[in-house]
Amino acid sequence: MKALFAMFILLAGSVSFAGPDCTKEAKDKWMPEAKMKEMILSQGYKIKKFKIDGNCYEIYGWDKEGKKVEIYYNPVDGSVVKENKK
């Protein structure tokens, strides 16, 4: 029983840390990071951290209202794939 519970915890933990699947396109098809950052800033966001997470561009920062956000973007077209407001 303990082994089954431990296996459940391991599986649940690995699923909760998985980021979204943003694109299947090769990196040579991705928008340059500088262009992506410029697009995000033009939408009124402030970027604290910009990074590549798997096959996504991801930011940590603030929206126009000053609320903390974590946003995953499709790196090819810049569309929002997942957004968490804190």
Kinemage of the C-alpha trace (Angstrom):
@kinemage 1
@onewidth
@group {chain A} dominant
@subgroup {mainchain}
@vectorlist {calphas} color= white
{ca met a 1} P 0.000 0.000 0.000
{ca lys a 2} L 2.819 2.424 0.859
{ca ala a 3} L 4.526 1.679 -2.467
{ca leu a 4} L 1.304 2.431 -4.354
{ca phe a 5} L 0.868 5.708 -2.476
{ca ala a 6} L 4.504 6.679 -3.168
{ca met a 7} L 4.061 5.929 -6.871
{ca phe a 8} L 0.901 8.091 -6.938
{ca ile a 9} L 2.752 11.001 -5.307
{ca leu a 10} L 5.592 10.736 -7.831
{ca leu a 11} L 3.218 10.674 -10.784
{ca ala a 12} L 1.086 13.503 -9.450
{ca gly a 13} L 4.173 15.607 -8.807
{ca ser a 14} L 5.546 15.123 -12.302
{ca val a 15} L 2.244 16.077 -13.903
{ca ser a 16} L 1.806 19.261 -11.875
{ca phe a 17} L 5.172 20.622 -12.980
{ca ala a 18} L 4.642 19.992 -16.681
{ca gly a 19} L 4.261 23.166 -18.692
{ca pro a 20} L 1.897 23.577 -21.619
{ca asp a 21} L 2.664 22.329 -25.111
{ca cys a 22} L 3.022 25.568 -27.093
{ca thr a 23} L 4.254 24.455 -30.518
{ca lys a 24} L 5.582 21.561 -32.565
{ca glu a 25} L 7.549 23.902 -34.863
{ca ala a 26} L 11.354 23.784 -34.986
{ca lys a 27} L 13.200 26.622 -33.233
{ca asp a 28} L 14.237 28.148 -36.556
{ca lys a 29} L 10.529 28.991 -37.077
{ca trp a 30} L 10.249 30.790 -33.703
{ca met a 31} L 9.925 34.551 -33.406
{ca pro a 32} L 13.227 36.094 -32.228
{ca glu a 33} L 13.278 36.677 -28.456
{ca ala a 34} L 13.788 40.437 -28.864
{ca lys a 35} L 10.723 40.712 -31.119
{ca met a 36} L 8.639 38.647 -28.681
{ca lys a 37} L 9.700 40.816 -25.733
{ca glu a 38} L 8.855 43.959 -27.721
{ca met a 39} L 5.387 42.567 -28.515
{ca ile a 40} L 4.733 41.701 -24.850
{ca leu a 41} L 5.845 45.137 -23.657
{ca ser a 42} L 3.665 46.845 -26.283
{ca gln a 43} L 0.641 45.062 -24.748
{ca gly a 44} L 1.304 46.814 -21.420
{ca tyr a 45} L 3.082 44.019 -19.565
{ca lys a 46} L 6.231 44.523 -17.504
{ca ile a 47} L 8.679 41.638 -17.711
{ca lys a 48} L 10.586 40.530 -14.631
{ca lys a 49} L 11.870 37.296 -16.182
{ca phe a 50} L 11.724 36.002 -19.760
{ca lys a 51} L 12.746 32.438 -20.523
{ca ile a 52} L 12.289 29.447 -22.767
{ca asp a 53} L 10.380 26.669 -21.023
{ca gly a 54} L 10.248 23.534 -23.151
{ca asn a 55} L 8.654 24.644 -26.408
{ca cys a 56} L 7.240 27.929 -25.021
{ca tyr a 57} L 8.335 31.439 -24.311
{ca glu a 58} L 7.433 32.206 -20.699
{ca ile a 59} L 7.356 35.432 -18.728
{ca tyr a 60} L 6.995 36.350 -15.097
{ca gly a 61} L 5.931 39.918 -14.607
{ca trp a 62} L 2.967 42.281 -14.200
{ca asp a 63} L -0.067 43.180 -16.297
{ca lys a 64} L -1.443 46.690 -16.951
{ca glu a 65} L -3.183 46.704 -13.571
{ca gly a 66} L 0.013 45.751 -11.744
{ca lys a 67} L -1.090 42.180 -10.990
{ca lys a 68} L 1.561 39.476 -11.082
{ca val a 69} L 1.331 37.167 -14.070
{ca glu a 70} L 2.984 34.061 -15.419
{ca ile a 71} L 2.279 33.631 -19.131
{ca tyr a 72} L 3.260 30.932 -21.624
{ca tyr a 73} L 3.365 32.026 -25.267
{ca asn a 74} L 3.455 30.160 -28.545
{ca pro a 75} L 6.916 31.213 -29.776
{ca val a 76} L 5.894 31.061 -33.443
{ca asp a 77} L 2.902 33.436 -33.474
{ca gly a 78} L 3.053 35.017 -29.998
{ca ser a 79} L -0.387 33.802 -28.926
{ca val a 80} L -1.062 33.177 -25.227
{ca val a 81} L -1.220 29.464 -24.464
{ca lys a 82} L -1.658 29.667 -20.693
{ca glu a 83} L -1.871 32.563 -18.235
{ca asn a 84} L -1.782 32.540 -14.443
{ca lys a 85} L -2.605 35.718 -12.550
{ca lys a 86} L -1.462 35.862 -8.960
